[in-house]
Amino acid sequence: MQISSPTDALSRFGHALSDPTRARVLLELHDGPAYPADLADSVGVSRQTMSNHLACLRGCGLVVAVPEGRRSRYELTDERIGHALDDLISLVLVVDPDCSGGEAQSAPTVTSKTVASA
């Protein structure tokens, strides 16, 4: 087993989150362990596509496959990943609509927090 440096860990986490499907998988696994077929159904992708995303997430060190007989159950490798996801999804981002990236939205939305003016 190789322990990654802080820079490498952040890079791998960023790579995993850069794809909306992988981000959704991490959020699903944040709620608890799941089987690949169930993840594919809940995220709305084929089982082959899910297999590819899970392989990427395993390679990034964020999820682990736990063998259960003929099946494997997936879960986050460390509970602190779940805490990091909580922190990230609670952020309020002020997004420049001219900047590329992220999911396309018709209008910006602010959900859980209000930004106070200085």
N, C-alpha and C positions, 0 to 999 in steps of 0.2 A: 504494500500500500504506500502511495506517495502522498505526503502532506504538501498542500499547495501554499505558496506565499500569499500574503494578503492581496497583492496586486493580481496574482493569478486567480485567486478565489473571486474577486470582484469582476474580473474579466469573464470568467465562466458563468457567473450569476447573470451578468449583463447579456451574454450571448443567449442564455436560456430564456430570459425575459424578452429578448428582441423579437421573438415570434409569438404572435397572439395565441396560437394553439398551445404552444408550450406553456405560456403564462396561464392559460385556462387550466391546463393539466396540473400545474403547481397549485393553483387555487383549489381544485378538486381534491388533491391529496392533502392540502392543508386541513380540509374537513375530516380526513381520516383515510386509512388505507383503502385501495380499490384494485380491482382486477382490470387488465387491459381492455377486455371486451366491454365492460361497464363504462370505463373511461371513454372509449371510442363512441359509445352510444350517447353519453351525456355531453360530450364535446361536439358531436356531430361530424365525425370523420370516419374513414374506413379503418378496419383493424390493422391493415398494413401501414397506413399513415401513422396510426397511434404507435405501432411498434417502432417506427423510425424515430418518432419524437421521444419515446421512452428511452431508446438507445442513446439519443443525444443527451437527455437529462441524466442518465446513468453516467455517461462519459464526463459530464460537467461535475459529477459528484453530488448532485442534489437529490436524487432518488435512488432507492435500492430495491431490488427484486428479492422477495422472500419466498423461497419455494414452499409450496403446500401441495404435496402429492404430485399430481401431473400438471398443476397450475402454479402460477407465480402471482403473488400479491405485491403491489407496489406501494411504497410509503416514502415520505421524506427521510433523508438520511439522518437528520438532526432536528430536534424540536426548535432550535434557534432559527432555522430556515422559516418556519411558520411565524415566528416573532418578527423576522425581517419582512416577510410578506405583509403582516399586519401593519407594520410601520410604513411600508411603501404605499399600501392602498389607502392609508389615512391621510396621505399628503394631498395638499391642494396645489395644483400646478397652474400657473398662468401661462397659457399656451399661445404662441404666436401662430395665427392661422396661415401665415405665409411659409412657415417652416415645415419641411416634410417630416414624415414619421408618424407613428401611432395610427389608430383607427380613425377613419374619416367620420366626422360628425357634422351635422348641419349647423349646430350652434354650440359654443362652449358651455359646459355645465360645471357647477361647483356643488359638491354634495355635502360632505360631512362637516366642514369647517368654514368659517367666514374669515376673509382676509381683512385685517384692520388697517386703516390708512394711518400714515405717520403724521 
